[in-house]
Amino acid sequence: MTNSLEIVGREFEVTDHLRDYITKKVAKLDRHLDSIDEIRVDLAYVKAARSAADRYVAQMTVRGKGFIMRSEERADDIRSAMDAALDKLSRQIVHFKGKHSHGRGDGKSAAEVTPDLDLPTDEADELPVIARRKKLNVVSIDEMEAIEQMKLLGHDNFFIFNNGKTGLVNVLYRRRDGTYGLIELNQR
């Protein structure tokens, strides 16, 4: 089993029965990838979801030496959301193992993210607030590794990393035509 499993409920009570179910399911991830250090499972009930089929949210983040993977799924019950998120994460692990079976890279992840679920609010008159914060530990990687990390994390729009070739902070983003763009930030 992994060194650390954290299960967090937001607007949702995690019962002992559900905690046991998740622990049993998550233990199977070690069969696919034995270098997992930490798994965080965020469960939420979203009252203001547009569809009743999207009310329960399961988000999983897996960290290990040289990687971080994330999946999020929504369903009409928490077990279905959890199973779907776990299936998505299992596919990511198989894909990751296929690409890294020959020991590529320096074993460092591009960014460590502290996940929080974005939960919509009903009050539209409130002033804008920062609803989500992420803490990043940036390490030097190349552009191709940044694209791979962006895909593994499920970030569809952008990814921030330190370019090992230039030493500059870069923002990798997906363009509307499916190609990628790169913004190099000059630090003064």
MDAnalysis code that builds the backbone (N, CA, C; Angstrom):
import MDAnalysis as mda
import numpy as np

u = mda.Universe.empty(564, n_residues=188, atom_resindex=np.repeat(np.arange(188), 3), trajectory=True)
u.add_TopologyAttr("name", ["N", "CA", "C"] * 188)
u.add_TopologyAttr("resid", np.arange(1, 189))
u.add_TopologyAttr("resname", ["MET", "THR", "ASN", "SER", "LEU", "GLU", "ILE", "VAL", "GLY", "ARG", "GLU", "PHE", "GLU", "VAL", "THR", "ASP", "HIS", "LEU", "ARG", "ASP", "TYR", "ILE", "THR", "LYS", "LYS", "VAL", "ALA", "LYS", "LEU", "ASP", "ARG", "HIS", "LEU", "ASP", "SER", "ILE", "ASP", "GLU", "ILE", "ARG", "VAL", "ASP", "LEU", "ALA", "TYR", "VAL", "LYS", "ALA", "ALA", "ARG", "SER", "ALA", "ALA", "ASP", "ARG", "TYR", "VAL", "ALA", "GLN", "MET", "THR", "VAL", "ARG", "GLY", "LYS", "GLY", "PHE", "ILE", "MET", "ARG", "SER", "GLU", "GLU", "ARG", "ALA", "ASP", "ASP", "ILE", "ARG", "SER", "ALA", "MET", "ASP", "ALA", "ALA", "LEU", "ASP", "LYS", "LEU", "SER", "ARG", "GLN", "ILE", "VAL", "HIS", "PHE", "LYS", "GLY", "LYS", "HIS", "SER", "HIS", "GLY", "ARG", "GLY", "ASP", "GLY", "LYS", "SER", "ALA", "ALA", "GLU", "VAL", "THR", "PRO", "ASP", "LEU", "ASP", "LEU", "PRO", "THR", "ASP", "GLU", "ALA", "ASP", "GLU", "LEU", "PRO", "VAL", "ILE", "ALA", "ARG", "ARG", "LYS", "LYS", "LEU", "ASN", "VAL", "VAL", "SER", "ILE", "ASP", "GLU", "MET", "GLU", "ALA", "ILE", "GLU", "GLN", "MET", "LYS", "LEU", "LEU", "GLY", "HIS", "ASP", "ASN", "PHE", "PHE", "ILE", "PHE", "ASN", "ASN", "GLY", "LYS", "THR", "GLY", "LEU", "VAL", "ASN", "VAL", "LEU", "TYR", "ARG", "ARG", "ARG", "ASP", "GLY", "THR", "TYR", "GLY", "LEU", "ILE", "GLU", "LEU", "ASN", "GLN", "ARG"])
u.atoms.positions = np.array([
    [0.850, -1.192, 0.000],
    [0.000, 0.000, 0.000],
    [0.882, 1.237, 0.000],
    [0.318, 2.331, -0.437],
    [1.041, 3.590, -0.509],
    [1.396, 4.087, 0.884],
    [2.333, 4.996, 0.943],
    [2.736, 5.567, 2.225],
    [1.630, 6.418, 2.845],
    [0.820, 7.071, 2.020],
    [-0.158, 8.005, 2.546],
    [-1.426, 7.988, 1.702],
    [-2.567, 7.819, 2.347],
    [-3.866, 7.927, 1.694],
    [-4.683, 8.922, 2.492],
    [-5.121, 9.987, 1.833],
    [-5.922, 11.009, 2.481],
    [-7.258, 11.087, 1.770],
    [-8.346, 10.976, 2.529],
    [-9.694, 11.053, 1.972],
    [-10.382, 12.247, 2.612],
    [-10.826, 13.189, 1.775],
    [-11.409, 14.434, 2.257],
    [-12.806, 14.590, 1.675],
    [-13.760, 14.959, 2.500],
    [-15.115, 15.232, 2.039],
    [-15.419, 16.715, 2.111],
    [-16.023, 17.253, 1.064],
    [-16.413, 18.671, 1.039],
    [-17.927, 18.721, 0.827],
    [-18.615, 19.312, 1.786],
    [-20.080, 19.325, 1.777],
    [-20.602, 17.894, 1.695],
    [-19.818, 16.976, 2.282],
    [-20.113, 15.558, 2.136],
    [-19.453, 14.812, 3.284],
    [-20.197, 13.941, 3.951],
    [-19.637, 13.161, 5.049],
    [-19.105, 11.828, 4.518],
    [-17.853, 11.560, 4.807],
    [-17.234, 10.305, 4.387],
    [-17.460, 9.289, 5.508],
    [-18.334, 8.329, 5.248],
    [-18.640, 7.313, 6.258],
    [-17.509, 6.289, 6.331],
    [-17.484, 5.540, 7.401],
    [-16.470, 4.489, 7.552],
    [-16.608, 3.445, 6.451],
    [-17.839, 3.129, 6.095],
    [-18.074, 2.149, 5.030],
    [-17.507, 2.637, 3.697],
    [-17.734, 3.912, 3.384],
    [-17.199, 4.486, 2.151],
    [-15.679, 4.580, 2.206],
    [-15.140, 4.945, 3.357],
    [-13.681, 5.027, 3.534],
    [-13.045, 3.657, 3.287],
    [-13.660, 2.590, 3.801],
    [-13.152, 1.231, 3.575],
    [-13.233, 0.852, 2.101],
    [-14.329, 1.229, 1.447],
    [-14.511, 0.947, 0.021],
    [-13.407, 1.620, -0.800],
    [-13.155, 2.886, -0.510],
    [-12.129, 3.641, -1.241],
    [-10.750, 3.060, -0.972],
    [-10.459, 2.749, 0.284],
    [-9.146, 2.185, 0.640],
    [-8.901, 0.883, -0.107],
    [-9.912, 0.047, -0.178],
    [-9.796, -1.236, -0.886],
    [-9.557, -1.020, -2.381],
    [-10.290, -0.095, -2.979],
    [-10.145, 0.189, -4.412],
    [-8.786, 0.807, -4.728],
    [-8.358, 1.755, -3.901],
    [-7.106, 2.471, -4.145],
    [-5.902, 1.549, -3.966],
    [-6.024, 0.559, -3.107],
    [-4.920, -0.377, -2.882],
    [-4.534, -1.102, -4.167],
    [-5.447, -1.231, -5.088],
    [-5.181, -1.917, -6.355],
    [-4.251, -1.121, -7.267],
    [-4.118, 0.183, -7.016],
    [-3.221, 0.997, -7.843],
    [-1.770, 0.563, -7.689],
    [-1.409, 0.063, -6.508],
    [-0.032, -0.384, -6.272],
    [0.361, -1.545, -7.179],
    [-0.609, -2.293, -7.642],
    [-0.309, -3.395, -8.566],
    [0.247, -2.876, -9.878],
    [-0.248, -1.717, -10.296],
    [0.157, -1.143, -11.571],
    [1.422, -0.303, -11.471],
    [1.590, 0.381, -10.340],
    [2.716, 1.296, -10.172],
    [3.134, 1.270, -8.707],
    [4.302, 0.701, -8.437],
    [4.711, 0.507, -7.052],
    [5.436, 1.709, -6.445],
    [5.663, 2.755, -7.205],
    [6.396, 3.910, -6.684],
    [5.475, 5.049, -6.250],
    [4.237, 4.725, -5.878],
    [3.289, 5.737, -5.411],
    [3.618, 6.092, -3.971],
    [3.762, 7.395, -3.696],
    [4.050, 7.869, -2.349],
    [2.797, 8.358, -1.624],
    [1.912, 9.010, -2.364],
    [0.773, 9.663, -1.729],
    [-0.429, 9.650, -2.651],
    [-1.602, 9.397, -2.083],
    [-2.858, 9.482, -2.824],
    [-3.814, 10.349, -2.020],
    [-4.423, 11.302, -2.698],
    [-5.429, 12.153, -2.058],
    [-6.727, 11.991, -2.832],
    [-7.803, 11.721, -2.108],
    [-9.126, 11.568, -2.699],
    [-10.009, 12.659, -2.119],
    [-10.520, 13.528, -2.989],
    [-11.456, 14.573, -2.583],
    [-12.837, 14.188, -3.081],
    [-13.802, 14.147, -2.171],
    [-15.181, 13.816, -2.512],
    [-16.045, 15.023, -2.201],
    [-16.993, 15.308, -3.078],
    [-17.835, 16.482, -2.856],
    [-19.243, 16.232, -3.362],
    [-20.155, 16.930, -2.740],
    [-21.539, 16.973, -3.190],
    [-21.804, 18.410, -3.608],
    [-22.163, 18.611, -4.870],
    [-22.378, 19.951, -5.409],
    [-23.874, 20.162, -5.596],
    [-24.465, 20.955, -4.705],
    [-25.910, 21.202, -4.762],
    [-26.305, 21.950, -6.026],
    [-25.452, 22.874, -6.454],
    [-25.781, 23.764, -7.566],
    [-25.368, 23.198, -8.923],
    [-25.155, 21.900, -9.024],
    [-24.777, 21.316, -10.314],
    [-25.920, 21.478, -11.306],
    [-25.576, 21.692, -12.554],
    [-26.597, 21.894, -13.585],
    [-27.442, 20.643, -13.783],
    [-26.820, 19.503, -13.644],
    [-27.509, 18.242, -13.851],
    [-27.396, 17.394, -12.592],
    [-28.452, 16.655, -12.273],
    [-28.410, 15.770, -11.106],
    [-27.372, 14.677, -11.291],
    [-27.034, 14.374, -12.528],
    [-26.037, 13.338, -12.814],
    [-24.616, 13.815, -12.520],
    [-24.452, 15.100, -12.223],
    [-23.125, 15.657, -11.946],
    [-22.984, 16.141, -10.501],
    [-23.835, 15.700, -9.604],
    [-23.840, 16.226, -8.238],
    [-22.688, 15.712, -7.385],
    [-22.271, 14.487, -7.594],
    [-21.185, 13.923, -6.797],
    [-19.887, 13.993, -7.586],
    [-18.843, 14.487, -6.940],
    [-17.552, 14.678, -7.584],
    [-16.497, 13.884, -6.820],
    [-15.718, 13.101, -7.572],
    [-14.580, 12.385, -6.991],
    [-13.333, 12.845, -7.731],
    [-12.370, 13.346, -6.980],
    [-11.109, 13.818, -7.556],
    [-9.987, 13.060, -6.878],
    [-9.092, 12.486, -7.669],
    [-7.962, 11.736, -7.127],
    [-6.664, 12.344, -7.625],
    [-5.708, 12.491, -6.713],
    [-4.379, 12.969, -7.061],
    [-3.377, 11.955, -6.530],
    [-2.511, 11.469, -7.413],
    [-1.505, 10.467, -7.056],
    [-0.137, 11.084, -7.274],
    [0.705, 11.009, -6.241],
    [2.070, 11.537, -6.336],
    [3.057, 10.419, -6.064],
    [4.162, 10.490, -6.754],
    [5.251, 9.552, -6.549],
    [6.534, 10.165, -7.047],
    [7.592, 9.399, -7.004],
    [8.875, 9.915, -7.465],
    [8.839, 10.087, -8.980],
    [8.894, 11.331, -9.414],
    [8.949, 11.624, -10.838],
    [7.611, 11.816, -11.523],
    [6.505, 11.797, -10.782],
    [5.221, 11.978, -11.446],
    [4.166, 12.492, -10.476],
    [3.132, 13.075, -11.061],
    [1.922, 13.450, -10.358],
    [0.796, 13.275, -11.370],
    [-0.259, 12.587, -10.982],
    [-1.390, 12.330, -11.872],
    [-2.677, 12.715, -11.163],
    [-3.657, 13.119, -11.954],
    [-4.909, 13.586, -11.383],
    [-6.070, 13.154, -12.263],
    [-7.175, 12.792, -11.627],
    [-8.400, 12.524, -12.376],
    [-9.578, 13.065, -11.581],
    [-10.591, 13.472, -12.304],
    [-11.808, 13.977, -11.675],
    [-12.990, 13.494, -12.487],
    [-13.987, 12.970, -11.807],
    [-15.193, 12.497, -12.480],
    [-16.411, 12.905, -11.666],
    [-17.527, 13.032, -12.367],
    [-18.798, 13.397, -11.734],
    [-19.832, 12.337, -12.087],
    [-20.752, 12.097, -11.157],
    [-21.798, 11.105, -11.391],
    [-22.980, 11.398, -10.480],
    [-24.022, 10.577, -10.596],
    [-25.213, 10.772, -9.781],
    [-25.106, 10.106, -8.412],
    [-24.075, 9.295, -8.180],
    [-23.795, 8.784, -6.841],
    [-22.281, 8.724, -6.651],
    [-21.854, 8.757, -5.393],
    [-20.434, 8.915, -5.085],
    [-19.611, 7.703, -5.502],
    [-20.160, 6.510, -5.388],
    [-19.405, 5.316, -5.788],
    [-19.140, 5.290, -7.288],
    [-20.130, 5.684, -8.069],
    [-19.934, 5.734, -9.526],
    [-18.872, 6.758, -9.898],
    [-18.918, 7.909, -9.241],
    [-17.909, 8.941, -9.502],
    [-16.530, 8.440, -9.111],
    [-16.437, 7.781, -7.962],
    [-15.161, 7.253, -7.487],
    [-14.622, 6.190, -8.445],
    [-15.477, 5.262, -8.861],
    [-15.045, 4.199, -9.778],
    [-14.586, 4.769, -11.113],
    [-15.300, 5.765, -11.619],
    [-14.927, 6.376, -12.903],
    [-13.591, 7.108, -12.781],
    [-13.386, 7.825, -11.666],
    [-12.115, 8.529, -11.454],
    [-10.970, 7.530, -11.330],
    [-11.214, 6.421, -10.662],
    [-10.194, 5.386, -10.502],
    [-9.857, 4.726, -11.837],
    [-10.875, 4.478, -12.659],
    [-10.629, 3.906, -13.993],
    [-9.793, 4.849, -14.850],
    [-10.132, 6.129, -14.804],
    [-9.383, 7.124, -15.574],
    [-7.931, 7.189, -15.103],
    [-7.734, 7.149, -13.794],
    [-6.390, 7.183, -13.235],
    [-5.606, 5.922, -13.595],
    [-6.261, 4.778, -13.599],
    [-5.602, 3.518, -13.981],
    [-5.108, 3.582, -15.426],
    [-5.912, 4.162, -16.308],
    [-5.487, 4.320, -17.711],
    [-4.277, 5.249, -17.804],
    [-4.268, 6.318, -17.001],
    [-3.117, 7.226, -16.992],
    [-1.862, 6.512, -16.516],
    [-2.000, 5.655, -15.511],
    [-0.852, 4.924, -14.974],
    [-0.296, 3.973, -16.020],
    [-1.170, 3.262, -16.725],
    [-0.718, 2.344, -17.776],
    [0.004, 3.122, -18.871],
    [-0.533, 4.272, -19.250],
    [0.100, 5.121, -20.263],
    [1.464, 5.614, -19.771],
    [1.518, 6.042, -18.518],
    [2.762, 6.538, -17.921],
    [3.811, 5.438, -17.866],
    [3.421, 4.254, -17.439],
    [4.373, 3.140, -17.356],
    [4.925, 2.782, -18.728],
    [4.087, 2.837, -19.748],
    [4.534, 2.533, -21.100],
    [5.590, 3.504, -21.583],
    [5.444, 4.776, -21.242],
    [6.403, 5.788, -21.676],
    [7.663, 5.814, -20.834],
    [7.587, 5.363, -19.582],
    [8.715, 5.473, -18.664],
    [9.305, 4.124, -18.267],
    [9.056, 3.113, -19.047],
    [9.550, 1.789, -18.675],
    [11.061, 1.668, -18.838],
    [11.687, 2.557, -19.570],
    [13.128, 2.490, -19.770],
    [13.888, 3.533, -18.970],
    [13.258, 4.132, -17.970],
    [13.950, 5.049, -17.059],
    [14.342, 6.368, -17.674],
    [13.367, 7.108, -18.155],
    [13.618, 8.408, -18.759],
    [13.534, 9.513, -17.722],
    [14.224, 10.585, -17.910],
    [14.094, 11.774, -17.064],
    [14.926, 11.701, -15.809],
    [14.825, 12.759, -14.995],
    [15.639, 12.838, -13.789],
    [14.850, 12.489, -12.533],
    [13.607, 11.981, -12.712],
    [12.833, 11.552, -11.563],
    [12.175, 12.673, -10.784],
    [12.008, 13.843, -11.383],
    [11.386, 14.957, -10.682],
    [10.104, 15.334, -11.405],
    [9.103, 15.697, -10.651],
    [7.859, 16.139, -11.253],
    [7.954, 17.621, -11.588],
    [7.142, 18.042, -12.522],
    [7.194, 19.432, -12.951],
    [6.548, 20.357, -11.937],
    [5.469, 19.955, -11.348],
    [4.799, 20.814, -10.382],
    [4.018, 19.960, -9.410],
    [4.117, 20.287, -8.133],
    [3.333, 19.609, -7.123],
    [2.161, 20.525, -6.811],
    [0.968, 19.991, -6.912],
    [-0.221, 20.798, -6.774],
    [-0.996, 20.362, -5.540],
    [-1.428, 21.314, -4.734],
    [-2.316, 21.035, -3.626],
    [-3.727, 21.228, -4.134],
    [-4.468, 20.136, -4.359],
    [-5.760, 20.273, -5.013],
    [-6.848, 20.776, -4.078],
    [-7.755, 21.551, -4.599],
    [-8.987, 21.955, -3.966],
    [-10.063, 21.857, -5.026],
    [-11.230, 21.404, -4.667],
    [-12.314, 21.339, -5.635],
    [-12.907, 22.726, -5.825],
    [-13.239, 23.061, -7.055],
    [-13.940, 24.305, -7.328],
    [-15.421, 24.053, -7.107],
    [-15.984, 24.657, -6.085],
    [-17.384, 24.471, -5.793],
    [-18.119, 25.763, -6.108],
    [-19.123, 25.712, -6.997],
    [-19.830, 26.929, -7.371],
    [-20.649, 27.473, -6.206],
    [-20.803, 28.788, -6.183],
    [-21.616, 29.411, -5.143],
    [-22.893, 29.940, -5.768],
    [-23.925, 30.051, -4.943],
    [-25.217, 30.536, -5.431],
    [-25.314, 32.048, -5.413],
    [-24.483, 32.723, -4.635],
    [-24.575, 34.164, -4.505],
    [-23.772, 34.858, -5.598],
    [-24.481, 35.448, -6.554],
    [-23.816, 36.116, -7.670],
    [-23.424, 37.546, -7.325],
    [-23.990, 38.110, -6.195],
    [-23.696, 39.506, -5.881],
    [-22.395, 39.685, -5.115],
    [-21.764, 38.631, -4.675],
    [-20.543, 38.759, -3.892],
    [-19.396, 39.275, -4.748],
    [-18.462, 39.924, -4.084],
    [-17.267, 40.379, -4.767],
    [-16.427, 39.175, -5.187],
    [-15.641, 39.312, -6.232],
    [-14.806, 38.187, -6.654],
    [-13.835, 37.788, -5.541],
    [-13.677, 36.490, -5.359],
    [-12.752, 35.968, -4.362],
    [-11.871, 34.919, -5.018],
    [-10.743, 34.686, -4.420],
    [-9.876, 33.613, -4.890],
    [-10.440, 32.329, -4.306],
    [-11.002, 31.487, -5.164],
    [-11.681, 30.285, -4.715],
    [-10.762, 29.079, -4.658],
    [-9.566, 29.202, -5.216],
    [-8.664, 28.062, -5.268],
    [-7.230, 28.545, -5.266],
    [-6.405, 27.924, -4.468],
    [-4.981, 28.250, -4.431],
    [-4.183, 26.987, -4.689],
    [-3.106, 27.148, -5.419],
    [-2.213, 26.024, -5.678],
    [-0.806, 26.427, -5.302],
    [-0.091, 25.520, -4.664],
    [1.312, 25.746, -4.338],
    [2.135, 24.886, -5.268],
    [3.108, 25.507, -5.921],
    [3.910, 24.805, -6.905],
    [5.356, 24.704, -6.461],
    [5.920, 23.530, -6.575],
    [7.352, 23.336, -6.436],
    [7.872, 23.132, -7.849],
    [8.494, 24.121, -8.398],
    [8.893, 24.090, -9.794],
    [10.296, 23.509, -9.915],
    [10.446, 22.531, -10.810],
    [11.750, 21.950, -11.108],
    [12.014, 22.119, -12.597],
    [13.248, 22.020, -12.977],
    [13.625, 22.205, -14.379],
    [13.324, 20.954, -15.189],
    [12.571, 21.137, -16.276],
    [12.292, 20.068, -17.232],
    [12.347, 20.664, -18.622],
    [12.322, 19.810, -19.640],
    [12.316, 20.332, -21.010],
    [10.869, 20.458, -21.502],
    [10.710, 21.014, -22.686],
    [9.380, 21.311, -23.212],
    [8.561, 20.053, -23.475],
    [9.203, 18.985, -23.980],
    [8.471, 17.757, -24.262],
    [7.971, 17.107, -22.966],
    [8.770, 17.139, -21.914],
    [8.353, 16.607, -20.623],
    [7.203, 17.447, -20.065],
    [7.220, 18.755, -20.317],
    [6.137, 19.631, -19.863],
    [4.826, 19.264, -20.559],
    [4.887, 18.961, -21.853],
    [3.680, 18.545, -22.579],
    [3.150, 17.246, -21.986],
    [4.041, 16.316, -21.700],
    [3.634, 15.039, -21.124],
    [3.018, 15.235, -19.741],
    [3.639, 16.063, -18.897],
    [3.104, 16.337, -17.568],
    [1.743, 17.021, -17.673],
    [1.589, 17.918, -18.631],
    [0.328, 18.617, -18.836],
    [-0.782, 17.611, -19.146],
    [-0.472, 16.634, -19.985],
    [-1.452, 15.601, -20.336],
    [-1.750, 14.700, -19.144],
    [-0.716, 14.297, -18.398],
    [-0.909, 13.405, -17.257],
    [-1.756, 14.047, -16.165],
    [-1.572, 15.356, -15.973],
    [-2.333, 16.062, -14.949],
    [-3.752, 16.383, -15.392],
    [-4.020, 16.264, -16.686],
    [-5.342, 16.581, -17.188],
    [-5.573, 18.071, -17.335],
    [-4.496, 18.843, -17.415],
    [-4.626, 20.281, -17.621],
    [-4.839, 20.521, -19.107],
    [-6.017, 20.977, -19.470],
    [-6.332, 21.151, -20.878],
    [-5.888, 22.491, -21.434],
    [-5.731, 23.491, -20.578],
    [-5.472, 24.831, -21.078],
    [-4.028, 25.286, -20.947],
    [-3.403, 25.094, -19.776],
    [-2.046, 25.616, -19.605],
    [-1.281, 24.800, -18.574],
    [0.044, 24.987, -18.569],
    [0.927, 24.316, -17.630],
    [2.136, 25.210, -17.407],
    [2.501, 25.440, -16.151],
    [3.632, 26.304, -15.816],
    [4.808, 25.428, -15.409],
    [5.994, 25.737, -15.942],
    [7.183, 24.950, -15.607],
    [8.434, 25.791, -15.777],
    [9.538, 25.321, -15.204],
    [10.834, 25.969, -15.360],
    [11.563, 25.245, -16.480],
    [11.873, 25.944, -17.542],
    [12.525, 25.350, -18.699],
    [13.991, 25.084, -18.366],
    [14.385, 23.815, -18.398],
    [15.744, 23.429, -18.065],
    [16.775, 23.943, -19.056],
    [16.368, 24.175, -20.296],
    [17.306, 24.659, -21.314],
    [17.598, 26.149, -21.174],
    [16.549, 26.935, -20.876],
    [16.721, 28.385, -20.816],
    [16.829, 28.911, -19.385],
    [16.354, 28.126, -18.411],
    [16.357, 28.578, -17.022],
    [15.233, 29.556, -16.716],
    [14.312, 29.760, -17.656],
    [13.209, 30.695, -17.473],
    [11.923, 29.962, -17.121],
    [11.035, 30.648, -16.402],
    [9.698, 30.124, -16.149],
    [8.923, 30.238, -17.454],
    [8.284, 29.143, -17.868],
    [7.509, 29.106, -19.112],
    [6.067, 28.726, -18.808],
    [5.169, 29.177, -19.656],
    [3.778, 28.770, -19.617],
    [3.490, 28.063, -20.936],
    [3.155, 26.797, -20.840],
    [2.789, 26.007, -22.004],
    [1.270, 26.047, -22.098],
    [0.725, 26.305, -23.272],
    [-0.724, 26.361, -23.406],
    [-1.154, 25.695, -24.703],
    [-2.392, 25.171, -24.665],
    [-2.957, 24.539, -25.848],
    [-3.723, 25.591, -26.639],
    [-3.416, 25.638, -27.931],
    [-4.077, 26.594, -28.815],
    [-5.373, 25.989, -29.341],
    [-6.243, 26.827, -29.875],
    [-7.538, 26.347, -30.377],
    [-7.400, 25.326, -31.493],
    [-6.309, 25.409, -32.263],
    [-6.134, 24.465, -33.376],
    [-5.498, 23.147, -32.930],
    [-5.289, 22.966, -31.606],
    [-4.750, 21.716, -31.079],
    [-3.236, 21.700, -30.913],
    [-2.550, 22.719, -31.427],
    [-1.102, 22.806, -31.244],
    [-0.818, 23.454, -29.888],
    [0.454, 23.577, -29.564],
    [0.846, 24.163, -28.287],
    [1.558, 25.486, -28.505],
    [1.414, 26.385, -27.545],
    [2.139, 27.640, -27.537],
    [2.985, 27.696, -26.284],
    [4.025, 28.521, -26.305],
    [4.930, 28.625, -25.169],
    [5.185, 30.099, -24.876],
    [4.971, 30.482, -23.622],
    [5.258, 31.844, -23.175],
    [6.475, 31.752, -22.260],
    [7.524, 32.514, -22.600],
    [8.740, 32.544, -21.785],
    [8.722, 33.826, -20.970],
    [8.754, 33.688, -19.650],
    [8.712, 34.851, -18.768],
    [10.121, 35.300, -18.424],
    [10.466, 36.514, -18.791],
    [11.773, 37.070, -18.438],
    [11.687, 37.618, -17.029],
    [12.609, 37.205, -16.194],
    [12.622, 37.657, -14.812],
    [13.628, 38.785, -14.666],
    [13.161, 39.907, -14.150],
    [14.005, 41.079, -14.016],
    [14.507, 41.237, -12.630],
])
